[in-house]
Amino acid sequence: MSSNVLDRFLQENLGDLKEKGLYNVIDPLQSANGPKIKVNGKELINLSSNNYLGLATDERLKQAAKQAIDEYGVGAGAVRTINGTLELHVKLEEKLAEFKHTEAAIAYQSGFNCNMAAISAVMDKNDAILSDELNHASIIDGCRLSRAKIIRVNHSDMEDLRTKAKEAKESGLYNKIMVITDGVFSMDGDVAKLPEIVDIAEEFDLITYVDDAHGSGVLGNGAGTVKHFGLSDKVDFQIGTLSKAIGVVGGYVAGKKDLIDWLKVRSRPFLFSTSLTPGDVAACTKAIEILTSSTELQEKLWDNSKYLKQGLEKLGYDIGNSETPITPVIVGDEVKTQEFSKKLNEEGVYAKSIVFPTVPRGTGRVRNMPTAAHTKEMLDQALAIYEKVGKEMGIIS
Ligand SMILES: *Cc1c(COP(=O)(O)O)cnc(C)c1O
């Protein structure tokens, strides 16, 4: 018999979400997650994936994965510290360190897992973490898991960071203090003020931690936000994901050799969860090789981003202040934003609405993620649909 308490909890809460129109229905893709996707039998221009460079469907990655599967099988068979470390994992980690210009790197099963792993391996209840209020959910959870005191910092507000760092330092309450930030903030596409953050960190002895999930493969000739600012030797933890620009799945921490050695003996997802599969690892390694040998895909990505942004701006849309390919179209009202996304979908564009509580109330937006795999024709088609729907709904005139 199932629990009545649970049944009641679920019915009440699911009912509440559905009543308020906040229950998210997931549409499965009937195709690969490329620049065009098929959903409910209909082909749509895809402006919602994080597959920035189009590598998720790249032939070279697919070949590398197939070869690795033939040689090593589909699963790694154990956690990394028992005997789930294949030569392939070691090679990937060497490539990642090279790619990030650090001494060493360690791979995890996801970017989310990196934050679960790395923060609590170093921070504990006698420490404090200064965390930007717009940091990713996995950073927030990783901080909580560590039991350190979490000090919220106003978004990219360097005065607030400095004040709070000074207070924390001078209080004498904490053994260690860390500052954590996204490299690129995923909802607005703005870039963290890393040079100032590093200065403040030096002044108050802070450990620095940058999660560059949306910056790697995109900024700094592909190496990410830290490299973009020339700070590769000044940031202690560089987190990246293998699931966005790299196009596969997984995550990594890059840093000094001692730090990586410590994570190999103390970070729980490394010790207690089976390692990345051979196919995934081989595909990731191929992606890093491609990224380090040519900037062609990054150039295509930025070119397409500029094209889409200019087109949307010319139509009269408010596209915020993004400094990266992430392109929000800000509508404001939550209900109208959702309606807008739905109409775009009906006309042939897949672009998700993002509303409160993911973004502040009254700043609902449809978020567009152009990639290197889009053609100009696809973007023109998308812009034509944006024009039609925006005019029909009175969002643009
Ligand atoms: C997407 C994202 C993650 C999660 O990465 P996955 O590899 O998808 O688990 C972590 N941190 C940030 C900042 C992200 O944007």
The ligand as an SDF file (V2000), in Angstrom:
LIG
                    3D

 15 15  0  0  0  0  0  0  0  0999 V2000
   24.5500   23.9460  -16.8450 C   0  0  0  0  0  0  0  0  0  0  0  0
   25.3330   24.3060  -15.6710 C   0  0  0  0  0  0  0  0  0  0  0  0
   25.7740   23.3270  -14.7910 C   0  0  0  0  0  0  0  0  0  0  0  0
   25.3810   21.8890  -14.9320 C   0  0  0  0  0  0  0  0  0  0  0  0
   26.1500   21.2490  -15.8980 O   0  0  0  0  0  0  0  0  0  0  0  0
   25.7370   19.7850  -16.3820 P   0  0  0  0  0  0  0  0  0  0  0  0
   26.9470   19.2540  -17.0270 O   0  0  0  0  0  0  0  0  0  0  0  0
   24.5790   19.9510  -17.3110 O   0  0  0  0  0  0  0  0  0  0  0  0
   25.3590   19.0140  -15.1620 O   0  0  0  0  0  0  0  0  0  0  0  0
   26.5590   23.7150  -13.7230 C   0  0  0  0  0  0  0  0  0  0  0  0
   26.8980   25.0030  -13.5320 N   0  0  0  0  0  0  0  0  0  0  0  0
   26.4730   25.9810  -14.3610 C   0  0  0  0  0  0  0  0  0  0  0  0
   26.8900   27.3840  -14.0990 C   0  0  0  0  0  0  0  0  0  0  0  0
   25.6660   25.6640  -15.4550 C   0  0  0  0  0  0  0  0  0  0  0  0
   25.2510   26.6290  -16.2750 O   0  0  0  0  0  0  0  0  0  0  0  0
  1  2  1  0
  2  3  1  0
  2 14  2  0
  3  4  1  0
  3 10  2  0
  4  5  1  0
  5  6  1  0
  6  7  2  0
  6  8  1  0
  6  9  1  0
 10 11  1  0
 11 12  2  0
 12 13  1  0
 12 14  1  0
 14 15  1  0
M  END
$$$$
